[in-house]
Each structure stands twice: as C-alpha cells, then as structure tokens.
Amino acid sequence: MKTLNVTLAAMALGLAMGTALPSIAATMDGMEMTSPAGAMKVPRPVPAEVRKIDAATGKVTLKHGPIGNLGMSAMTMAFPVKDPAMLKGLKEGDQVSATFDTVDGKATVVDLRK
C-alpha cells in the first residue's frame, strides 16, 4: 500500500510540474498482491475418530486433528452435522475424514466419510 501511495504522490507531483511518469504509472511492480493474514482458508478434510454418535440431536463427537480453516487445534469435541444422514452407518471407533465449516455461527461437520 505504501508503494501505491508513493506512486500516486509521484504521479501527482509529475502532473503538477508538467512532466510525465509513464514508467511509474504503467507498472504494478512492487505492489503487494497477497491475501491478508486473516483471510478465510478453504475447508479441507481432517482425519478423525468417531467417539460418540447422537442421532437424536444430529451431533457426533470426534477426536480430530487440527482444523486449519477454523483455527482449531487437535482435540475431542461434539459437533453438529450439516446433514444427519451422514451419521448412518457410523459406529464408535470408526476412522473418518471430516470436513468442517462454520454454519449459522457454529463449527459444523459439513462432510463425513469413512
């Protein structure tokens, strides 16, 4: 951003003095084009172990690895599932791949595969 401000200031000065600065105006070299540190990360599957299934409430307790897109470290925690049908056929101790995202402000399992 500093480069852009300096470039704009140099262009304005050049225009005020009646000189052209085509090399500065025509390039974006030196401009930072990366995402900010707090940018949202893409949800990715996380290895997990099923610890408890509560079909009545649509929740599953998982011992999971780090969830990068939610900034969550590895732990054991109960999560709501986006689609309760994902719980069918699961049993305690199953090794799964879980994808998490925020749904209605809550960390939620949006995909769950054996």
RAURDA-V173749 format. One record per residue. N is the residue number from 1. SS is DSSP state (alpha for helix, beta for strand, coil for the rest). PHI is phi as a letter, one per 20 degrees, with the letter a starting at -180 (999 if undefined). OMEGA is omega as a letter, one per 40 degrees, with the letter a starting at -180 (none if undefined). Layout:
# RAURDA-V173749
n,ss,phi,omega
N,SS,PHI,OMEGA
N,SS,PHI,OMEGA
This chain:
# RAURDA-V173749
n,ss,phi,omega
1,coil,999,i
2,alpha,f,i
3,alpha,f,i
4,alpha,f,i
5,alpha,f,i
6,alpha,f,i
7,alpha,f,i
8,alpha,f,i
9,alpha,f,i
10,alpha,f,i
11,alpha,f,i
12,alpha,f,i
13,alpha,f,i
14,alpha,f,i
15,alpha,f,i
16,alpha,f,a
17,coil,e,i
18,coil,n,i
19,coil,d,i
20,coil,e,i
21,coil,c,a
22,alpha,f,a
23,alpha,f,i
24,alpha,f,a
25,alpha,f,a
26,coil,e,a
27,coil,c,i
28,coil,d,i
29,coil,g,i
30,coil,n,i
31,coil,e,i
32,coil,f,a
33,coil,d,a
34,coil,e,i
35,coil,f,i
36,coil,f,a
37,coil,g,a
38,coil,e,a
39,coil,f,a
40,coil,f,i
41,coil,e,a
42,coil,f,i
43,coil,f,i
44,coil,c,i
45,coil,f,a
46,beta,c,i
47,beta,f,a
48,beta,b,i
49,beta,c,i
50,beta,f,i
51,beta,d,a
52,beta,b,i
53,beta,c,i
54,beta,c,a
55,coil,f,a
56,coil,f,a
57,coil,d,a
58,coil,m,a
59,beta,c,i
60,beta,c,i
61,beta,e,a
62,beta,c,i
63,beta,e,a
64,beta,c,i
65,coil,f,i
66,coil,g,i
67,beta,d,a
68,alpha,g,a
69,alpha,f,i
70,alpha,d,a
71,coil,m,a
72,beta,d,i
73,coil,e,i
74,coil,f,i
75,beta,a,i
76,beta,d,a
77,beta,b,i
78,beta,e,i
79,beta,c,i
80,beta,f,i
81,beta,d,a
82,coil,f,a
83,coil,c,a
84,alpha,g,i
85,alpha,f,i
86,alpha,f,a
87,alpha,e,a
88,coil,f,i
89,coil,n,i
90,coil,e,i
91,coil,b,i
92,coil,g,i
93,coil,n,i
94,coil,f,i
95,beta,e,a
96,beta,c,i
97,beta,d,a
98,beta,d,i
99,beta,d,a
100,beta,d,i
101,beta,b,i
102,beta,e,i
103,beta,c,a
104,coil,l,i
105,coil,m,a
106,beta,c,i
107,beta,f,a
108,beta,c,i
109,beta,e,a
110,beta,d,i
111,beta,b,a
112,beta,b,a
113,beta,c,i
114,coil,f,none
